[in-house]
């Protein structure tokens, strides 16, 4: 069970017809990333989410918990030539006390 200061957001990873990785979220306004290097996008993802939560909700993120891990997401993405379905991953965000 999630604690009161935690919430889950959906983050979608998909491969476009152009071979690029597209990352977005219906739960985080402004999260739109694209590029050919999934590793670079993975390293940029958490700081970008932190900034978006700060600017949109005036909250500070204490920690992330990815289901599955960002490493596993990257491995799955790199091993698949084409993702036929949109991959939706779960990110549980823990907020610092206000």
N, C-alpha and C positions, 0 to 999 in steps of 0.2 A: 504494500500500500504506500502511496506517495505521501510525503510529509506536506504540511501546510505551505511550506515555502518552495515546493517543487511543482513543476508542471511539465507535461510532455508536448512536444511539437513534432509534426511530420516534416521530414526533409526528403525531397524526391531527387534521386539521381537517375538521369537517363542519358542514353547515347542518342545523339541526333543522326539523321541521315548523312550528315557531313563528317561523322566520326567523332565529333566533339562531345565532351561531357557537359551536361546542363544540370545545374543544381538550383532548386527553388523550394519554396515552402508555402503552402496555403495558410500557414499559421504565423509566419513572420513577414510582416510587410517590408518589402524592399529587398528580400533575399533572392537575387538572381545572379548566378555566376555561370560562366561558360569558358571552356578552354580545352586544349588537346591534352594537357598534362594533369591527370587526376591527382597526382602527388602534390603538385603545387596548389591545386584547388583545396585539397584536404588541409594543407598547412595554413591556408588563408581563412578557412571556413569558421573556426571558432572565434578568432578575433573579430571577424565581420559580424557574426551573430551577437557577440557581446556588444558591439557598437550599436547594432540595430535595436537590441532590447533597451539599451541605455537611452537612445534618442527617441524611440517610440513609446516606451513604458516608464522611463525614468527609474529603472531598476538595474542593479548590478548583479551579474551572474557570479556565483561562488564556484560552481563546478558543473561539468558536463558529464553525462553518462550516455554513451552511444550504444544502441542495440540494433545490429551488431556493432562491433568496434569500428572506428574509422579505418583501421588497417585492413580489416576483413572486407569492408565496403570497397576499398581501393583494389584489393586482390580480386574480388569478384568482378569488378568492373573491367579490370585489365585482362582477365582470363576469358571474358565473353566477347566474341566478335561483334555481336549485336544483342542488345537487350530488347526482347520482343514486348515485354510489358514494362510499365513504369515501375521502377523500384522505389518503394517508399520505406524509408528507415525511420527509426524512432530515436529521438534525442530527448533525454530527460534532463531538464535544466534545474539546478538548485540555485535559488536566489538568496543573496545575503539579506539579513534582516534590514528593514527600512529604517 
